[in-house]
Amino acid sequence: MDAGNSPLRGDTGAGPDTSRYLDYLLTNRDFTAPAVAAAIGVLGVDVTDRPVRVLDAGTGAGGALRDLAGLVRRAGNGEGTVRAIDIDARAVELASSQIADAQLDHSVDLYVADLRDVAAEAAAAGRGFDVIWSADVVWPATFDDPATVVRDLAGALVPGGTLALFTTNYYRSMFLPGHSRLERLIRTASELTWGLPDDGSTHYERLGAWMRRAGLVDVGVRVFPVAASTAAEPAARAFLEQIVWPEMRHAVNSQGRAAGMSEADIARAEGLLDPARPTWVGADPDTFVVQPTLLWTGRAATG
Ligand SMILES: C[S@@+](CC[C@H](N)C(=O)[O-])C[C@H]1O[C@@H](n2cnc3c(N)ncnc32)[C@H](O)[C@@H]1O
């Protein structure tokens, strides 16, 4: 799931439930922090004699900023900066607190902007970025033509620069272990709430294809899994309880039948997802979550 810049439609109707958008940004940030750190840890910058320029396109609550700031300190002449932008002022406010908490004020330049404008300005000025990081931003619920957005970002790289598109891979995660068929149906229902295509050239799993079409080279993917027992990990529990399970419940109620769920399926799902029921998944001490986050990288050609 990715609230992107879709209009907020609240917890009613057939659309997505974005009523807890800011809680989503915060709980998802905390839950995926180890994967984000590991993914940024593999990004190298082959520059030694000048400050490095990094862009966090769609920073959300700023979860990548500490690690991206570490990257610019290690790379170039150590005096680089991270430009962090988001189209949503509420997200920028959350990211601003993150910057203050991590004492990153000197290395991060944060403001409200559309990533397409920032990319266009960098390309026009000939001031490309060495690394562009964008996590859970480029997908078809946010952009009608995500391939064009990837092309715009690729055009804002210096020669040899890296585009890093990270996705938490929400729809391939395990959120209801032990209920595989039901979980598959609920996933389809959730995709329907977002109006996502189930295949084709704008499917959300085509990040690598969009990079290759944008002319990037050495396009590759790596996985950084996050796995946690919900009984033992407060960050996992908060993400599931506040965001994932309510989102699934909304998807069942609004699109379950369209996704092929029978009345019995819907009743079973309600039993698992309603915190007031004794069968609530959150009451199961053995439940767990696995999120196989993905990092797609590609480099701008040098010659
Ligand atoms: C699902 S959130 C991900 C936030 C953050 N990257 C993370 O990993 O937690 C997507 C973010 O992209 C931002 N966004 C959507 N469209 C954008 C655009 N055109 N330019 C800049 N930010 C955008 C949204 O406001 C939102 O904060």
The ligand as a MOL file (V3000), in Angstrom:
LIG
                    3D

  0  0  0     0  0            999 V3000
M  V30 BEGIN CTAB
M  V30 COUNTS 27 29 0 0 0
M  V30 BEGIN ATOM
M  V30 1 C 4.0860 5.8410 0.4770 0
M  V30 2 S 4.8100 7.3330 0.8200 0 CHG=1
M  V30 3 C 6.5350 6.8710 0.9920 0
M  V30 4 C 7.2920 7.8650 1.8000 0
M  V30 5 C 8.7440 7.5090 2.0690 0
M  V30 6 N 9.5370 7.5180 0.8580 0
M  V30 7 C 8.8500 6.1750 2.7480 0
M  V30 8 O 9.4680 5.2730 2.1990 0
M  V30 9 O 8.3270 6.0290 3.8550 0 CHG=-1
M  V30 10 C 4.8250 8.1750 -0.7410 0
M  V30 11 C 5.2530 9.6170 -0.6180 0
M  V30 12 O 5.4210 10.1660 -1.9180 0
M  V30 13 C 4.9500 11.4840 -1.8970 0
M  V30 14 N 4.6650 11.8950 -3.2840 0
M  V30 15 C 3.6880 11.4540 -4.0860 0
M  V30 16 N 3.7390 12.0740 -5.2730 0
M  V30 17 C 4.7970 12.9130 -5.2330 0
M  V30 18 C 5.3710 13.8230 -6.1600 0
M  V30 19 N 4.8420 13.9980 -7.3750 0
M  V30 20 N 6.4560 14.5320 -5.7780 0
M  V30 21 C 6.9630 14.3830 -4.5400 0
M  V30 22 N 6.4550 13.5480 -3.6060 0
M  V30 23 C 5.3920 12.8030 -3.9530 0
M  V30 24 C 3.7370 11.4090 -0.9950 0
M  V30 25 O 3.3400 12.6630 -0.5160 0
M  V30 26 C 4.2190 10.4690 0.0840 0
M  V30 27 O 4.8160 11.1380 1.1690 0
M  V30 END ATOM
M  V30 BEGIN BOND
M  V30 1 1 1 2
M  V30 2 1 2 3
M  V30 3 1 2 10
M  V30 4 1 3 4
M  V30 5 1 4 5
M  V30 6 1 5 6
M  V30 7 1 5 7
M  V30 8 2 7 8
M  V30 9 1 7 9
M  V30 10 1 10 11
M  V30 11 1 11 12
M  V30 12 1 11 26
M  V30 13 1 12 13
M  V30 14 1 13 14
M  V30 15 1 13 24
M  V30 16 1 14 15
M  V30 17 1 14 23
M  V30 18 2 15 16
M  V30 19 1 16 17
M  V30 20 1 17 18
M  V30 21 2 17 23
M  V30 22 1 18 19
M  V30 23 2 18 20
M  V30 24 1 20 21
M  V30 25 2 21 22
M  V30 26 1 22 23
M  V30 27 1 24 25
M  V30 28 1 24 26
M  V30 29 1 26 27
M  V30 END BOND
M  V30 END CTAB
M  END
